[in-house]
Amino acid sequence: MGKQGSRRSPRPEPADKQEKTGRRSLDSLTGNDLFIGRRIFGSEVTKAHHGSKHDQSYGSSNKFGYSWKKQHSWLRRNFKSILLMISVTSFIFFMDSIMVSIFHSDRSTVVQDISRLSNVTLHKNGSSQDASPVQMYSRLLNLASNSLAKNVFKPDAPNFREVRTSKSSQWKPCADNNNKTVALERSREMNNGYITVSANGGLNQQRVAICNAVAVAALLNATLVLPRFLYSNVWKDPSQFGDIYQEERFIEYLKDEVHVVRDLPQHLKSIDNKNLSLVTDAELVKEAKPVDYIEHVLPLLKKYGMVHLFGYGNRLGFDPLPFDVQRLRCKCNFHALKFAPKIQEAGSLLVKRIRRFETKRSRLDEALLGESMAKDSSTGDQEPLKYLALHLRFEEDMVAYSLCDFGGGERERKELQAYREDHFPLLLKRLEKSKSVSPEELRKRGKCPLTPEEATLVLSGLGFKRGAYIYLAGSQIYEGSSRMLPLTTLYPNLVTKETLLTPQELAPFKNFPSQLAALDFIACAASDVFAMTDSGSQLSSLVSGFRIYYGNGHAPTLRPNKKRLAAILSDSETIKWKSFENRVRKMVEEGYKVSVRPYGRSIYRQPKCPECMCKF
């Protein structure tokens, strides 16, 4: 008992009542007050119990047991939110890793891509292979890379840009019309002798020479001996007509217009051996007219019974020429000349492996590949893979001859000058007598070959996505892999005949450049879109003509205007990417509009005319 009025010591409450009080205080807290609840629980227990070891341990177990139950309850209530947060975070990290891989491509992958292309793109000069990468437009390349990365995730952006052509579908192929004219019928009865031809150059120059010879034989009422191909120290190809084209078909297809034989009659071979009726290219003006042949060639033909056109090439103009002789030219190029079966079979493999299908899809395919690409109805609804063919002209001889500057500095200037001294001595003599033009001025005039870097920027500006499949046609690229780096980096799906065909499949063509060029011809002509970097190239001209003739308006050819492109690239340090895209697209769209062949222009390149095609 204490004194009256003195403060009494607090009476201890039962343990079970204290437990209930503690629990009530925790139950009244929100989930956010969990740690506060722990402090309250611990304070009350300490004040209530000092000597009982059992009570302390009991209170401690209650504290942690209850805390665990409360956290478990909180986790259950927020489980979906936590799971959503983890998913979003993982997705962000995943997207970030993809973006990093796009902006910073794995160097080893690029090196592997370049090494696969090395057998067609590397410069023969070893020092050039080791040259540091040259970039003339680094800022634009970065903008192009950023644009390609953004477009990857746009589902509405097609993986392959569709380019619309003009209304050329109104014109249909009809050069194979077999209606004979009186003049051609009479030529069989009034034969003036035999014409033999030795064609120079590579595959495409020889093709032009063959069809020109057919026209000349018809013009002079002569029999044509199957053309021979001259061996060139440049091409180093011993291929003859039958190695590249189907001889029997050629002879049979033209039999109603021109009589073609495989060899000269025996009694005329001695005249040929003595060169008595030899006519060289020097004796015929370039783009000669019919009157030139009538005045200079026909007299020899009548005198000796034969004439030999030696080193024959582009020695027949396109206008004026009799309508039916002109049509015969088209018939020769687009119908009579078919590649040999082994070339068609290899070409068919190329196209199938790019498109990943085995069905003959168009008349263009039939004209190029014949029966080697037989129809296969098992393809179902699967769409073939579309591809662009790029004829990249940036060989050392072309680069050196252009006299342009390509950003390689003093090393480049010395190397190209040495090449000119070895290969183009006449060019250097001519330069000594004429007023020199600066490399900058040549570029402004559109006289410089497009570099792989410039071709890459054009493709990016046109909207071709990073995943586009590109077939690369062409010879050895000057400075090889270092120059190809922008193209192989931004467009990794780059293939060539060497990467699509096995060494065993390529073996029959290994030492025959003209036959290898025929494979490029097929792959380029059969492509969904064909892009050239040099409109003066014979391959590009013949391929674009084939696509006009057989493409029915759905086989566009892209021809960058080098003069306009030079003006666009002159603003490379300031131009915005959207403006660059608009200007490039406008430039190319104006170039691929197919018009009726102008007077005097090549009928092989622009067959859209009454002599070759019929308007419906």
C-alpha distance (Angstrom), angle and dihedral (degrees) to the residues before:
residue distance angle dihedral
M1 . . .
G2 3.84 . .
K3 3.69 130.2 .
Q4 3.76 121.3 -74.3
G5 3.74 110.8 -90.2
S6 3.77 94.0 15.5
R7 3.79 120.3 125.1
R8 3.77 113.2 -97.1
S9 3.75 122.7 -135.5
P10 3.76 112.2 -110.1
R11 3.77 114.9 -95.8
P12 3.78 112.4 -120.1
E13 3.78 113.4 -114.5
P14 3.79 122.3 -138.4
A15 3.74 116.0 -86.6
D16 3.79 94.0 -119.3
K17 3.80 91.1 53.9
Q18 3.80 91.2 51.0
E19 3.79 89.6 50.4
K20 3.78 91.1 53.0
T21 3.79 91.8 48.2
G22 3.78 91.5 51.0
R23 3.75 92.1 49.1
R24 3.80 93.1 48.7
S25 3.78 90.2 53.3
L26 3.87 91.4 52.8
D27 3.75 93.4 43.8
S28 3.78 89.4 57.7
L29 3.87 92.5 58.6
T30 3.70 126.1 91.6
G31 3.75 123.7 -125.6
N32 3.82 89.4 -98.5
D33 3.80 90.7 59.3
L34 3.76 95.6 56.7
F35 3.80 95.6 117.9
I36 3.81 91.7 45.0
G37 3.78 88.4 54.3
R38 3.79 89.7 54.5
R39 3.82 91.3 54.8
I40 3.82 92.6 49.1
F41 3.77 92.0 47.5
G42 3.79 92.5 51.1
S43 3.84 94.2 46.3
E44 3.78 94.9 52.6
V45 3.75 93.6 47.7
T46 3.80 91.7 50.9
K47 3.80 93.5 51.5
A48 3.77 93.2 46.9
H49 3.81 100.0 46.3
H50 3.79 129.0 39.2
G51 3.77 107.0 144.5
S52 3.76 107.5 31.1
K53 3.78 110.7 91.7
H54 3.79 90.4 -174.9
D55 3.80 92.8 53.5
Q56 3.79 92.2 48.8
S57 3.76 93.1 52.3
Y58 3.76 90.1 45.5
G59 3.78 91.8 51.5
S60 3.80 91.3 47.4
S61 3.79 93.1 51.9
N62 3.78 89.9 48.5
K63 3.80 90.5 50.6
F64 3.80 95.9 53.4
G65 3.77 94.3 36.7
Y66 3.72 92.7 53.6
S67 3.82 92.5 43.3
W68 3.81 90.9 54.3
K69 3.78 91.7 48.6
K70 3.78 91.4 50.5
Q71 3.84 93.3 49.3
H72 3.77 90.0 47.6
S73 3.78 89.3 52.3
W74 3.84 90.4 50.3
L75 3.79 92.2 49.1
R76 3.79 90.6 51.1
R77 3.79 91.8 50.9
N78 3.85 93.1 48.4
F79 3.81 100.3 34.2
K80 3.83 95.5 110.5
S81 3.79 92.3 48.6
I82 3.80 91.9 50.5
L83 3.80 91.6 47.4
L84 3.82 91.1 49.9
M85 3.81 91.0 49.3
I86 3.81 91.7 51.2
S87 3.82 91.1 48.2
V88 3.80 93.8 49.8
T89 3.80 91.6 46.9
S90 3.81 91.4 49.7
F91 3.81 91.3 48.7
I92 3.81 91.1 50.8
F93 3.80 91.2 51.3
F94 3.82 90.2 47.2
M95 3.81 92.8 51.1
D96 3.77 90.4 45.6
S97 3.80 91.6 54.1
I98 3.82 90.5 51.4
M99 3.79 92.4 49.5
V100 3.79 90.8 49.3
S101 3.79 90.6 51.2
I102 3.82 89.9 51.3
F103 3.79 98.2 46.4
H104 3.79 93.5 39.6
S105 3.79 106.0 35.6
D106 3.73 117.1 -158.8
R107 3.78 106.0 -94.4
S108 3.77 93.4 -145.8
T109 3.82 91.2 56.5
V110 3.80 91.1 52.6
V111 3.79 91.0 48.7
Q112 3.82 90.6 51.0
D113 3.82 91.0 50.0
I114 3.78 90.8 50.3
S115 3.79 93.5 46.5
R116 3.82 89.8 53.9
L117 3.79 88.7 55.9
S118 3.78 95.7 41.2
N119 3.77 95.5 97.9
V120 3.80 91.0 64.0
T121 3.77 104.1 26.5
L122 3.78 105.9 40.8
H123 3.76 119.5 103.7
K124 3.80 114.8 -119.2
N125 3.79 91.4 -128.2
G126 3.79 107.3 87.9
S127 3.79 94.3 -148.7
S128 3.78 91.1 59.1
Q129 3.77 92.6 53.5
D130 3.79 89.4 62.7
A131 3.80 94.7 46.5
S132 3.78 117.5 127.3
P133 3.81 115.3 -105.2
V134 3.80 111.4 -85.6
Q135 3.79 118.0 -146.4
M136 3.78 119.8 -179.6
Y137 3.81 95.3 176.6
S138 3.83 107.4 35.3
R139 3.80 94.6 154.1
L140 3.80 93.7 52.6
L141 3.80 91.0 46.2
N142 3.80 89.7 55.6
L143 3.79 90.7 49.7
A144 3.81 90.0 48.4
S145 3.81 90.8 50.3
N146 3.81 91.3 50.7
S147 3.80 91.5 48.3
L148 3.81 92.7 49.9
A149 3.81 90.8 49.3
K150 3.80 92.1 52.5
N151 3.80 93.6 47.2
V152 3.81 92.0 55.5
F153 3.81 90.2 75.9
K154 3.79 97.6 43.9
P155 3.83 106.4 103.1
D156 3.79 91.3 -170.6
A157 3.82 92.1 57.2
P158 3.84 110.8 90.8
N159 3.77 116.5 -124.8
F160 3.77 89.0 -129.8
R161 3.75 122.1 36.1
E162 3.80 113.0 -124.5
V163 3.78 113.0 -139.5
R164 3.78 117.2 -158.7
T165 3.77 121.0 -142.9
S166 3.75 130.1 -155.2
K167 3.80 123.3 -89.0
S168 3.78 93.8 -72.8
S169 3.81 90.7 136.0
Q170 3.82 86.8 87.3
W171 3.81 87.8 75.2
K172 3.79 121.3 72.2
P173 3.83 131.3 -170.6
C174 3.80 112.7 -97.1
A175 3.81 107.4 147.9
D176 3.81 88.1 113.6
N177 3.77 90.2 68.9
N178 3.80 103.1 133.5
N179 3.78 97.6 -154.2
K180 3.78 103.8 131.5
T181 3.76 122.1 -146.2
V182 3.79 125.3 -138.9
A183 3.81 91.2 -108.5
L184 3.78 94.0 55.5
E185 3.80 93.1 44.0
R186 3.77 90.2 51.9
S187 3.82 90.8 50.6
R188 3.79 90.6 70.4
E189 3.83 91.0 54.9
M190 3.82 97.3 43.0
N191 3.81 100.7 44.5
N192 3.80 111.6 174.7
G193 3.80 97.3 -165.8
Y194 3.80 141.3 -83.6
I195 3.79 131.2 -41.5
T196 3.78 119.2 -156.0
V197 3.79 120.5 -169.7
S198 3.80 131.7 -159.7
A199 3.79 105.6 -166.5
N200 3.77 122.2 -156.7
G201 3.82 133.5 -156.4
G202 3.76 129.4 39.4
L203 3.78 133.2 -49.2
N204 3.78 97.9 -63.3
Q205 3.82 97.2 42.3
Q206 3.80 88.2 50.0
R207 3.79 91.6 50.6
V208 3.80 91.1 54.7
A209 3.82 90.3 46.7
I210 3.82 91.7 52.5
C211 3.79 94.5 53.0
N212 3.81 92.2 42.9
A213 3.80 88.4 53.0
V214 3.81 90.6 51.5
A215 3.81 89.4 53.3
V216 3.80 92.6 47.4
A217 3.83 91.5 49.5
A218 3.80 89.4 53.4
L219 3.79 91.5 45.2
L220 3.82 93.5 51.9
N221 3.83 96.7 38.0
A222 3.80 91.2 -117.8
T223 3.79 138.1 141.8
L224 3.81 113.7 -112.5
V225 3.78 120.4 -136.4
L226 3.79 111.7 -145.1
P227 3.84 103.9 -87.8
R228 3.79 120.7 -106.0
F229 3.80 125.5 -145.5
L230 3.79 121.1 -130.6
Y231 3.78 118.5 -129.6
S232 3.79 109.8 -115.1
N233 3.79 127.0 -156.3
V234 3.78 86.5 -145.3
W235 3.81 98.6 51.4
K236 3.82 96.6 26.7
D237 3.78 91.2 -159.6
P238 3.82 121.6 144.1
S239 3.84 92.6 -169.4
Q240 3.78 117.5 135.9
F241 3.80 132.5 -162.9
G242 3.80 96.1 -81.1
D243 3.81 92.3 50.1
I244 3.80 91.3 61.5
Y245 3.82 107.4 23.0
Q246 3.79 137.4 36.2
E247 3.82 104.4 -100.3
E248 3.80 99.4 -167.3
R249 3.79 93.7 48.9
F250 3.81 91.2 48.8
I251 3.80 92.6 52.8
E252 3.79 94.6 43.3
Y253 3.80 96.0 45.0
L254 3.80 94.4 54.3
K255 3.80 98.0 38.5
D256 3.82 94.5 107.1
E257 3.81 93.1 54.6
V258 3.81 107.2 26.4
H259 3.77 130.0 18.9
V260 3.83 108.2 -130.3
V261 3.81 123.5 -170.1
R262 3.79 131.6 -177.9
D263 3.80 97.7 -127.4
L264 3.78 145.0 8.0
P265 3.79 118.4 -91.1
Q266 3.79 110.8 -96.5
H267 3.82 95.1 -112.6
L268 3.84 91.5 58.7
K269 3.80 97.6 49.4
S270 3.81 93.3 82.9
I271 3.81 90.3 56.0
D272 3.78 89.6 51.2
N273 3.81 92.0 48.1
K274 3.81 91.1 53.7
N275 3.82 91.4 50.0
L276 3.79 89.7 -129.6
S277 3.79 92.9 147.2
L278 3.79 100.2 30.0
V279 3.81 117.0 145.1
T280 3.80 116.6 -172.0
D281 3.77 129.9 -163.2
A282 3.78 88.9 -105.2
E283 3.79 89.5 64.2
L284 3.79 93.1 54.1
V285 3.77 122.5 61.6
K286 3.76 118.5 -126.9
E287 3.80 112.1 -92.4
A288 3.82 89.3 14.0
K289 3.79 117.7 -164.6
P290 3.82 126.1 -129.2
V291 3.80 90.3 -100.7
D292 3.81 90.1 60.6
Y293 3.79 90.8 58.2
I294 3.79 92.9 44.2
E295 3.82 92.3 51.6
H296 3.82 101.0 39.0
V297 3.81 108.6 22.4
L298 3.81 105.3 31.2
P299 3.85 94.9 61.0
L300 3.83 91.1 54.9
L301 3.78 90.6 45.8
K302 3.79 92.4 54.1
K303 3.80 93.5 43.0
Y304 3.81 99.1 50.5
G305 3.80 101.6 20.7
M306 3.79 89.9 -121.8
V307 3.79 141.5 48.8
H308 3.79 129.8 -159.6
L309 3.83 117.1 -144.6
F310 3.80 100.4 -157.9
G311 3.80 123.0 -161.4
Y312 3.76 87.3 4.5
G313 3.78 120.0 -176.9
N314 3.75 135.6 124.4
R315 3.80 96.0 5.1
L316 3.78 102.5 126.5
G317 3.79 122.8 75.5
F318 3.78 123.8 -138.9
D319 3.77 100.1 -130.6
P320 2.92 137.9 73.9
L321 3.79 96.2 26.7
P322 3.84 131.0 136.5
F323 3.80 111.4 -91.1
D324 3.80 95.6 -119.8
V325 3.80 94.1 45.9
Q326 3.79 88.4 52.5
R327 3.78 90.9 49.1
L328 3.80 89.1 50.2
R329 3.80 88.8 57.8
C330 3.80 89.8 56.0
K331 3.78 92.2 45.8
C332 3.79 89.8 53.4
N333 3.82 95.3 48.5
F334 3.79 100.9 39.8
H335 3.80 102.0 31.3
A336 3.80 116.9 13.7
L337 3.81 98.5 47.6
K338 3.80 108.5 73.3
F339 3.78 122.8 166.4
A340 3.79 118.3 -109.7
P341 3.83 115.3 -91.9
K342 3.82 94.3 -106.7
I343 3.81 90.3 54.3
Q344 3.81 92.0 46.3
E345 3.81 90.9 50.2
A346 3.81 93.5 50.1
G347 3.80 90.2 44.1
S348 3.78 89.9 50.8
L349 3.81 89.7 53.8
L350 3.80 89.9 51.4
V351 3.78 93.5 52.5
K352 3.80 94.2 42.9
R353 3.79 93.0 51.1
I354 3.77 93.3 50.3
R355 3.81 95.5 43.9
R356 3.82 94.3 34.7
F357 3.78 93.5 -139.3
E358 3.80 136.5 94.6
T359 3.79 104.0 -146.6
K360 3.77 125.7 113.1
R361 3.77 100.1 -118.4
S362 3.79 107.1 -178.2
R363 3.77 147.8 6.0
L364 3.80 86.8 -101.0
D365 3.81 90.2 61.3
E366 3.79 90.8 48.8
A367 3.80 92.3 51.1
L368 3.80 91.8 50.6
L369 3.79 102.4 36.9
G370 3.80 107.1 23.5
E371 3.78 113.8 -169.4
S372 3.80 94.1 -17.5
M373 3.81 89.7 89.8
A374 3.78 100.1 51.3
K375 3.77 120.4 -174.6
D376 3.78 116.8 -91.5
S377 3.79 114.3 -166.4
S378 3.82 92.5 -169.4
T379 3.81 95.0 82.0
G380 3.82 91.9 91.7
D381 3.77 118.7 -173.8
Q382 3.78 95.1 -29.2
E383 3.78 111.4 127.3
P384 3.82 117.1 -133.6
L385 3.77 117.8 -114.9
K386 3.80 111.8 -99.9
Y387 3.77 120.2 -135.6
L388 3.76 141.9 -176.0
A389 3.80 121.5 -134.7
L390 3.79 115.6 -146.7
H391 3.79 120.8 -163.5
L392 3.77 101.1 -159.0
R393 3.81 113.1 -166.2
F394 3.79 107.9 -167.9
E395 3.80 104.5 122.2
E396 3.80 120.1 150.8
D397 3.81 95.3 -110.2
M398 3.79 91.6 52.1
V399 3.81 92.4 45.8
A400 3.81 92.7 48.6
Y401 3.80 94.8 45.7
S402 3.82 92.5 51.3
L403 3.85 92.9 64.3
C404 3.82 88.4 -145.1
D405 3.78 129.4 138.7
F406 3.81 117.9 -118.4
G407 3.80 102.7 -174.8
G408 3.80 98.0 -94.9
G409 3.80 95.7 118.8
E410 3.79 125.9 -148.7
R411 3.81 94.1 -22.3
E412 3.81 90.9 57.9
R413 3.81 93.7 46.1
K414 3.81 93.1 52.0
E415 3.79 93.3 45.8
L416 3.81 95.1 49.6
Q417 3.79 92.5 44.5
A418 3.81 89.8 53.5
Y419 3.81 89.4 50.6
R420 3.81 91.3 51.5
E421 3.79 91.3 51.1
D422 3.81 90.5 52.9
H423 3.81 99.8 40.7
F424 3.82 109.5 18.7
P425 3.82 108.7 39.8
L426 3.82 91.3 145.6
L427 3.80 90.1 55.2
L428 3.80 90.8 54.6
K429 3.81 91.8 49.2
R430 3.77 90.5 50.7
L431 3.80 90.5 50.0
E432 3.81 90.5 54.1
K433 3.81 90.4 59.9
S434 3.80 98.3 41.6
K435 3.77 135.3 65.0
S436 3.78 110.2 -91.3
V437 3.81 120.8 -121.5
S438 3.80 118.9 -149.0
P439 3.82 120.1 -118.0
E440 3.80 88.6 -118.3
E441 3.80 91.5 56.0
L442 3.81 91.7 46.6
R443 3.79 89.5 54.3
K444 3.81 92.0 49.4
R445 3.81 89.1 52.7
G446 3.80 91.5 53.1
K447 3.81 94.0 -113.7
C448 3.81 97.5 127.8
P449 3.83 123.8 93.7
L450 3.79 113.6 -115.0
T451 3.80 113.6 -105.0
P452 3.82 121.1 -134.6
E453 3.81 86.2 -107.7
E454 3.82 91.9 56.4
A455 3.81 91.2 45.9
T456 3.82 88.6 52.5
L457 3.80 91.7 52.4
V458 3.82 91.6 49.5
L459 3.82 91.7 51.9
S460 3.82 90.9 47.5
G461 3.79 91.2 47.5
L462 3.81 90.5 52.1
G463 3.80 90.2 55.5
F464 3.79 101.4 -108.3
K465 3.79 104.8 158.8
R466 3.77 127.1 -128.1
G467 3.80 91.1 -105.3
A468 3.81 94.6 56.6
Y469 3.79 114.6 126.2
I470 3.78 112.5 -126.2
Y471 3.78 126.4 -168.8
L472 3.79 109.5 -153.6
A473 3.80 116.6 -147.7
G474 3.76 124.1 -177.0
S475 3.73 145.0 75.8
Q476 3.79 131.1 -80.8
I477 3.80 111.6 -34.6
Y478 3.79 117.2 -131.9
E479 3.83 109.6 -105.6
G480 3.79 88.4 5.2
S481 3.79 118.1 -149.3
S482 3.81 96.2 15.7
R483 3.82 90.8 58.2
M484 3.80 92.4 41.2
L485 3.82 94.3 53.2
P486 3.85 97.1 95.3
L487 3.81 91.4 50.6
T488 3.81 96.6 44.5
T489 3.81 91.5 45.6
L490 3.80 99.2 49.1
Y491 3.82 94.7 34.8
P492 3.81 108.4 34.2
N493 3.84 94.5 168.6
L494 3.80 91.2 80.4
V495 3.80 117.3 143.1
T496 3.79 137.8 177.8
K497 3.77 134.7 -173.5
E498 3.81 87.2 -96.0
T499 3.82 92.1 58.1
L500 3.82 96.1 41.1
L501 3.81 98.2 46.8
T502 3.78 126.2 55.4
P503 3.82 120.6 -118.8
Q504 3.80 87.9 -107.4
E505 3.82 91.8 53.6
L506 3.81 91.3 48.3
A507 3.80 95.1 44.5
P508 3.85 96.3 90.1
F509 3.83 89.6 58.1
K510 3.79 99.8 38.7
N511 3.81 99.4 110.4
F512 3.80 96.8 30.0
P513 3.84 111.7 84.6
S514 3.81 93.1 -179.6
Q515 3.79 91.9 55.9
L516 3.81 90.5 47.3
A517 3.81 88.2 50.1
A518 3.81 88.1 54.1
L519 3.81 88.9 60.1
D520 3.81 89.6 52.9
F521 3.81 88.8 48.5
I522 3.81 91.0 55.3
A523 3.82 95.4 45.2
C524 3.81 91.9 48.1
A525 3.80 96.4 45.0
A526 3.82 92.9 47.5
S527 3.82 95.0 48.7
D528 3.79 123.8 113.0
V529 3.80 90.4 -125.6
F530 3.80 125.9 14.4
A531 3.81 119.8 -156.5
M532 3.78 124.6 -170.6
T533 3.79 129.2 -169.8
D534 3.81 96.1 -162.5
S535 3.80 119.4 41.3
G536 3.81 90.3 -166.8
S537 3.80 92.5 65.5
Q538 3.80 113.6 114.2
L539 3.81 91.9 -143.0
S540 3.80 91.9 51.7
S541 3.80 91.1 47.6
L542 3.80 95.0 50.3
V543 3.81 93.6 43.0
S544 3.81 92.9 49.9
G545 3.83 89.5 48.9
F546 3.80 91.1 51.7
R547 3.79 90.5 50.9
I548 3.81 92.1 50.3
Y549 3.80 92.4 47.7
Y550 3.81 98.2 46.7
G551 3.81 103.0 18.0
N552 3.82 97.8 83.1
G553 3.79 89.8 -143.2
H554 3.82 93.7 -56.3
A555 3.80 101.3 93.3
P556 3.82 106.9 78.9
T557 3.78 123.6 -166.4
L558 3.80 120.0 -155.1
R559 3.82 116.3 -144.5
P560 3.81 113.3 179.9
N561 3.79 112.9 -148.5
K562 3.80 100.5 -126.8
K563 3.79 93.8 -158.7
R564 3.79 93.4 52.8
L565 3.78 91.9 41.8
A566 3.81 90.3 53.9
A567 3.82 88.9 54.7
I568 3.81 91.0 50.7
L569 3.81 93.3 47.7
S570 3.79 91.5 48.7
D571 3.84 85.2 74.1
S572 3.82 92.4 50.7
E573 3.82 94.5 122.9
T574 3.80 95.7 54.2
I575 3.80 110.0 20.9
K576 3.81 117.9 110.2
W577 3.78 117.6 -126.2
K578 3.81 94.6 -118.3
S579 3.79 90.4 53.5
F580 3.81 90.7 47.0
E581 3.82 90.6 52.5
N582 3.79 93.0 49.7
R583 3.79 94.1 48.9
V584 3.81 94.3 46.3
R585 3.80 92.8 48.2
K586 3.77 92.6 49.1
M587 3.80 90.5 49.0
V588 3.82 93.8 51.4
E589 3.80 96.4 40.5
E590 3.79 90.2 57.7
G591 3.80 89.8 50.2
Y592 3.81 99.1 53.3
K593 3.77 96.9 53.3
V594 3.80 104.6 116.8
S595 3.78 112.8 -139.9
V596 3.79 132.0 -178.8
R597 3.80 111.1 -79.0
P598 3.81 110.7 -86.8
Y599 3.78 119.0 -132.0
G600 3.79 112.7 -78.4
R601 3.82 96.3 12.9
S602 3.79 124.5 126.1
I603 3.77 114.6 -78.8
Y604 3.81 89.1 -157.5
R605 3.79 91.8 58.9
Q606 3.81 98.4 35.6
P607 3.81 108.3 29.2
K608 3.80 93.1 161.1
C609 3.80 95.2 115.4
P610 3.83 137.0 99.4
E611 3.82 92.5 -97.4
C612 3.84 92.0 61.7
M613 3.78 108.5 18.8
C614 3.79 136.4 33.2
K615 3.76 123.1 -132.6
F616 3.79 116.9 -132.1
